[in-house]
Amino acid sequence: MGAAGLALLPLALRGLPRGVLAGASSFGVQGAVLLGAALLAGVAIVVLARRRSRATSGAIVVHALLAITGYVMLIAYASLD
């Protein structure tokens, strides 16, 4: 589901940039990059879980931090005029 949402995200980011006056015009792109990194961390979780690695919990933390930060940046970008 995350990969499908990430694939549709460029459609939502089309058009004129928002938040130029507030200095936040790149929040959309930065949020998309963070969500892409979260997707890669999610894949790493699956790979590490199959190997029964102890690093799985660290990958879960990284995945959550990247996803939440990317989501908040996209919400901030969407709320700007």
MARRO-454598 format. One record per residue (C-alpha): x, y, z; residue number from 0; residue in one letter. Coordinates in Angstrom, 3 decimals. Example, Ala and Ser with C-alpha at 12.3 -4.5 7.8 and 13.67 -1.06 7.14 Angstrom:
<atoms>
+----------+----------+----------+-----+------+
|       xx |       yy |       zz | pos | code |
+----------+----------+----------+-----+------+
|   12.300 |   -4.500 |    7.800 |   0 |    A |
|   13.670 |   -1.060 |    7.140 |   1 |    S |
+----------+----------+----------+-----+------+
</atoms>
This chain:
<atoms>
+----------+----------+----------+-----+------+
|       xx |       yy |       zz | pos | code |
+----------+----------+----------+-----+------+
|    0.000 |    0.000 |    0.000 |   0 |    M |
|    2.865 |    2.339 |    0.766 |   1 |    G |
|    4.432 |    1.757 |   -2.639 |   2 |    A |
|    1.113 |    2.445 |   -4.373 |   3 |    A |
|    0.650 |    5.674 |   -2.428 |   4 |    G |
|    4.205 |    6.723 |   -3.204 |   5 |    L |
|    3.609 |    6.031 |   -6.901 |   6 |    A |
|    0.556 |    8.332 |   -6.862 |   7 |    L |
|    2.279 |   11.096 |   -4.912 |   8 |    L |
|    3.817 |   12.842 |   -7.966 |   9 |    P |
|    0.301 |   13.385 |   -9.274 |  10 |    L |
|   -0.588 |   15.228 |   -6.088 |  11 |    A |
|    2.560 |   17.359 |   -6.220 |  12 |    L |
|    1.944 |   18.649 |   -9.743 |  13 |    R |
|    1.135 |   22.263 |  -10.355 |  14 |    G |
|    2.439 |   25.473 |   -8.901 |  15 |    L |
|    4.545 |   25.157 |   -5.762 |  16 |    P |
|    2.853 |   26.138 |   -2.525 |  17 |    R |
|    4.372 |   28.022 |    0.368 |  18 |    G |
|    6.831 |   30.156 |   -1.599 |  19 |    V |
|    6.200 |   33.153 |    0.659 |  20 |    L |
|    6.578 |   31.022 |    3.788 |  21 |    A |
|    9.839 |   29.458 |    2.564 |  22 |    G |
|    8.323 |   25.992 |    2.470 |  23 |    A |
|    7.996 |   25.415 |   -1.257 |  24 |    S |
|   10.227 |   22.329 |   -1.173 |  25 |    S |
|    8.281 |   20.559 |    1.605 |  26 |    F |
|    6.393 |   18.460 |   -0.953 |  27 |    G |
|    9.516 |   17.091 |   -2.604 |  28 |    V |
|   11.293 |   16.592 |    0.709 |  29 |    Q |
|    8.275 |   14.745 |    2.103 |  30 |    G |
|    8.184 |   12.498 |   -0.960 |  31 |    A |
|   11.891 |   11.700 |   -0.595 |  32 |    V |
|   11.428 |   10.848 |    3.085 |  33 |    L |
|    8.497 |    8.568 |    2.263 |  34 |    L |
|   10.620 |    6.863 |   -0.405 |  35 |    G |
|   13.323 |    6.279 |    2.193 |  36 |    A |
|   10.649 |    4.906 |    4.546 |  37 |    A |
|    9.605 |    2.481 |    1.816 |  38 |    L |
|   13.195 |    1.251 |    1.517 |  39 |    L |
|   13.397 |    0.886 |    5.293 |  40 |    A |
|   10.182 |   -1.153 |    5.162 |  41 |    G |
|   11.763 |   -3.495 |    2.640 |  42 |    V |
|   14.807 |   -3.750 |    4.911 |  43 |    A |
|   12.499 |   -4.781 |    7.763 |  44 |    I |
|   11.192 |   -7.687 |    5.702 |  45 |    V |
|   14.695 |   -8.777 |    4.689 |  46 |    V |
|   16.014 |   -8.554 |    8.248 |  47 |    L |
|   12.992 |  -10.381 |    9.658 |  48 |    A |
|   13.576 |  -13.293 |    7.291 |  49 |    R |
|   17.147 |  -13.557 |    8.566 |  50 |    R |
|   15.951 |  -13.264 |   12.166 |  51 |    R |
|   18.371 |  -10.436 |   12.721 |  52 |    S |
|   18.500 |   -8.392 |   15.914 |  53 |    R |
|   18.723 |   -5.238 |   13.775 |  54 |    A |
|   15.051 |   -5.547 |   12.856 |  55 |    T |
|   13.940 |   -3.363 |   15.766 |  56 |    S |
|   16.330 |   -0.607 |   14.670 |  57 |    G |
|   14.971 |   -0.769 |   11.144 |  58 |    A |
|   11.431 |   -0.474 |   12.519 |  59 |    I |
|   12.389 |    2.686 |   14.419 |  60 |    V |
|   14.047 |    4.209 |   11.347 |  61 |    V |
|   11.041 |    3.298 |    9.188 |  62 |    H |
|    8.620 |    4.902 |   11.634 |  63 |    A |
|   10.669 |    8.088 |   12.005 |  64 |    L |
|   11.039 |    8.534 |    8.248 |  65 |    L |
|    7.375 |    7.838 |    7.559 |  66 |    A |
|    6.051 |   10.160 |   10.255 |  67 |    I |
|    8.404 |   12.985 |    9.292 |  68 |    T |
|    7.524 |   12.639 |    5.599 |  69 |    G |
|    3.810 |   12.560 |    6.386 |  70 |    Y |
|    4.019 |   15.672 |    8.574 |  71 |    V |
|    5.953 |   17.518 |    5.867 |  72 |    M |
|    3.330 |   16.619 |    3.274 |  73 |    L |
|    0.528 |   17.749 |    5.594 |  74 |    I |
|    2.352 |   21.049 |    6.180 |  75 |    A |
|    2.853 |   21.463 |    2.415 |  76 |    Y |
|   -0.811 |   20.732 |    1.695 |  77 |    A |
|   -2.001 |   23.222 |    4.297 |  78 |    S |
|   -0.093 |   26.146 |    2.750 |  79 |    L |
|   -1.800 |   28.500 |    0.311 |  80 |    D |
+----------+----------+----------+-----+------+
</atoms>
